[in-house]
Amino acid sequence: MDGTPAQVFRFSVKGPMGEVVAAQVWVGTQDGLPRREDSATVKATTSYRNVTAPL
């Protein structure tokens, strides 16, 4: 990541064909915004600027 402190949440979801997919998401500890998502099929990084998350 970009050096922003984050907590990683790991979980499994069932896919449309019944397969189990392990995934994880990084959530910024200071603003509560999702920063990165990662699974066997999807890898995505999201950047935010000038956003205040509703807490």
Number of C-alpha atoms within 10 A of each C-alpha: 11 6 5 12 12 19 15 15 11 12 11 12 11 10 9 7 6 8 10 11 13 14 17 15 20 20 19 16 13 11 15 15 19 18 20 18 17 15 15 8 8 8 12 10 12 10 10 9 5 5 8 10 9 7 6
